[in-house]
């Protein structure tokens, strides 16, 4: 579907600013709408999983959530004379805009050509991509090694990322839970809460703290990172010349 003939998508303000929907749900809604040619969207969970970078089970939860929140309707079409499902049709429920008109996808405005993005905008986009990829990696690890991820746990993991914890650190906490045969979110959450309390936000700092803990048990000295800060001195040319003159005079006196 990468070669679809469309120029982009338009997301209504009511959807974009909705606090009821997660960022992933907003993206999923936009993709459902872009695939709706007027008769509904028939894309499979496998397609959406590949598009969003999450598991099929997580896609199923997202779509069910959109249906419960009354943003979409679902219709199952069965093969003739059988109880086997032939396809699923997802349809967006039209929403009321601020001017009391109903919005559907029959007349989507096309945005004008955009100018080159600024360096600041590019950095923001890169940070968003890093955030989303990290969130996807965490969700994939959780569902492959622990259990299906509930929306509550998903939001809690997002809050840890928002607090500045690296995705690799969160995955490390999940690995600790698995290795200790405590395959539940509560155990990993305890590790992450302890990291926040000790201002540990990276996997590197966590590994140093683990090594220090082992050394404390063995009575060994603490590992300290070389974090010496060198003071910067701001002087003009005249001050610099005067310092050189005094230093030269000092050396001459010592050599006399």
C-alpha positions in Angstrom: 0.0 0.0 0.0 3.0 2.3 -0.1 2.2 3.4 -3.7 -1.3 4.7 -2.8 -2.4 7.6 -4.9 -2.9 10.3 -2.3 -1.1 13.5 -1.3 -1.5 13.3 2.4 -4.0 13.3 5.2 -6.0 15.9 7.2 -6.9 15.4 10.8 -9.8 17.4 12.2 -9.0 19.7 15.2 -11.5 17.7 17.4 -9.4 14.6 16.8 -5.9 16.1 16.9 -6.6 17.9 20.3 -8.7 15.1 21.8 -7.5 14.1 25.3 -9.6 10.9 24.9 -7.3 9.5 22.3 -3.6 8.5 22.5 -1.2 9.6 19.8 -1.2 6.1 18.4 -5.0 6.1 18.2 -4.9 9.4 16.3 -2.4 8.0 13.8 -4.5 4.8 13.4 -7.7 6.8 12.8 -5.9 8.9 10.2 -4.6 5.8 8.4 -8.1 4.1 8.5 -9.6 7.2 6.9 -6.9 7.4 4.2 -7.6 3.8 3.3 -11.4 4.4 3.1 -12.3 4.7 -0.5 -16.0 5.4 0.4 -17.0 1.8 1.2 -15.0 1.5 4.4 -11.5 0.3 5.3 -10.7 -3.4 4.9 -7.1 -3.4 6.0 -6.0 -6.3 8.3 -4.5 -6.1 11.7 -1.3 -7.4 10.2 -1.1 -4.4 7.9 -1.8 -1.9 10.7 0.8 -3.7 12.9 3.4 -3.3 10.2 2.4 0.3 9.6 2.5 1.3 13.3 5.4 -0.9 14.3 3.4 -2.8 17.0 2.0 -6.3 17.5 -1.3 -7.5 15.9 -2.8 -8.0 19.4 -2.1 -4.4 20.3 -3.7 -3.3 17.0 -6.8 -5.3 17.9 -7.0 -3.5 21.3 -6.6 -0.1 19.6 -9.4 -0.8 17.1 -11.7 -2.2 19.8 -11.0 1.0 21.9 -11.9 3.2 19.0 -15.1 1.3 18.6 -16.0 1.7 22.3 -15.2 5.4 22.2 -17.5 5.7 19.2 -15.0 6.9 16.7 -15.4 3.9 14.3 -17.9 1.1 13.6 -16.9 -2.5 12.7 -18.7 -4.8 10.4 -17.7 -8.5 9.9 -18.5 -10.0 6.5 -18.7 -13.8 6.5 -18.0 -16.1 3.5 -21.2 -17.3 1.9 -22.7 -20.3 3.6 -19.8 -20.5 6.2 -19.1 -19.1 9.6 -15.6 -18.1 8.5 -14.9 -14.3 8.3 -14.2 -13.0 4.9 -13.2 -9.5 5.8 -13.7 -6.7 8.4 -14.9 -3.3 7.4 -14.0 -0.3 9.5 -15.9 2.9 9.0 -15.2 6.3 10.6 -18.2 7.8 12.4 -18.6 11.4 11.2 -17.8 13.9 13.9 -19.4 17.3 14.5 -17.0 20.2 13.9 -17.0 23.6 15.7 -19.2 25.2 13.0 -21.8 22.4 13.7 -21.1 20.8 10.3 -20.4 17.1 10.0 -17.0 16.0 8.9 -16.4 12.9 6.8 -13.7 12.0 4.4 -15.6 13.0 1.2 -14.0 16.4 0.9 -10.6 16.5 2.5 -8.7 19.8 2.0 -5.3 19.6 0.5 -2.6 21.5 2.3 -0.4 23.9 0.2 3.2 23.0 -0.6 5.4 23.3 2.4 8.7 25.2 2.5 11.8 23.6 3.8 11.6 22.8 7.5 13.9 24.6 9.9 16.7 22.9 11.9 14.6 23.3 15.1 11.6 21.5 13.4 13.9 18.8 12.1 15.3 18.2 15.6 11.7 18.0 17.0 10.8 15.5 14.4 13.9 13.4 15.1 13.0 13.4 18.8 9.5 12.3 18.1 10.8 9.5 15.9 13.2 8.4 18.7 10.4 8.5 21.2 7.9 6.5 19.1 10.6 3.9 18.1 11.5 3.5 21.8 7.9 3.1 22.8 7.4 0.4 20.0 10.5 -1.5 21.2 9.2 -1.5 24.8 5.7 -2.7 23.8 7.1 -5.4 21.5 9.5 -6.7 24.3 6.7 -6.6 26.9 4.2 -8.6 24.7 6.8 -11.1 23.6 8.2 -11.8 27.0 5.6 -11.0 29.7 2.0 -10.6 28.6 -0.4 -8.5 26.5 0.0 -4.9 27.3 -3.0 -3.2 28.8 -3.8 0.5 28.0 -3.0 1.4 31.6 0.5 0.0 31.4 1.0 1.6 28.0 0.2 5.0 29.5 2.5 4.4 32.5 5.4 3.5 30.2 4.8 6.7 28.2 4.9 8.7 31.5 8.4 7.2 32.2 9.6 8.2 28.8 8.1 11.6 29.3 10.1 11.8 32.6 13.3 11.3 30.6 14.0 7.6 31.1 15.7 5.9 28.1 13.7 3.2 26.3 16.7 0.9 26.8 16.5 1.5 30.6 12.8 0.5 30.7 13.6 -2.6 28.6 16.4 -3.4 31.0 13.9 -3.2 34.0 11.6 -5.6 32.1 14.5 -8.0 31.5 15.3 -7.9 35.2 11.7 -8.9 35.9 11.9 -11.8 33.4 15.3 -13.0 34.6 14.1 -13.1 38.2 11.0 -15.0 37.2 8.8 -12.1 38.2 7.1 -11.6 34.9 4.8 -8.7 35.8 4.8 -4.9 35.3 4.7 -4.2 39.1 8.3 -5.6 39.5 9.7 -3.6 36.6 7.8 -0.5 37.8 9.5 -0.8 41.2 12.9 -0.8 39.5 12.0 2.3 37.4 10.6 4.2 40.4 13.8 3.5 42.2 15.8 4.8 39.2 13.8 8.1 39.3 14.3 8.4 43.0 18.1 8.1 42.5 18.1 10.3 39.3 19.1 7.4 37.1 17.7 7.9 33.6 20.1 6.0 31.3 21.0 2.3 30.9 24.7 3.3 31.4 24.0 4.9 34.8 21.9 2.0 35.8 24.7 -0.5 35.0 27.2 1.6 37.0 24.7 1.6 40.0 24.4 -2.2 39.7 28.2 -2.5 39.7 28.5 -0.2 42.7 25.8 -2.3 44.6 27.9 -5.5 43.9 31.1 -3.7 45.1 29.4 -2.5 48.3 28.5 -6.0 49.1 32.1 -7.1 48.6 33.5 -4.1 50.4 35.1 -2.6 47.2 35.4 1.1 46.5 32.7 2.9 44.6 33.0 3.4 40.8 33.0 7.1 40.0 32.6 8.4 36.5 35.1 11.0 35.3 32.8 13.9 35.2 35.2 16.7 36.1 34.1 20.0 34.7 36.8 22.5 33.6 36.1 26.1 34.3 36.0 28.3 31.2 37.8 31.7 31.6 36.7 34.6 29.5 39.4 37.3 29.1 40.3 39.9 26.5 43.5 40.3 24.6 44.9 42.9 26.9 44.4 40.8 30.0 45.9 37.8 28.3 49.0 39.9 27.3 49.4 41.2 30.8 49.2 37.7 32.2 51.9 36.5 29.8 54.1 39.5 30.8 53.8 38.7 34.5 54.5 35.0 33.9 57.6 35.8 31.9 58.8 38.1 34.7 58.2 35.3 37.3 60.2 32.8 35.3 63.1 35.3 34.9 63.2 35.9 38.7 63.3 32.1 39.3 66.1 31.7 36.8 68.2 34.5 38.3 
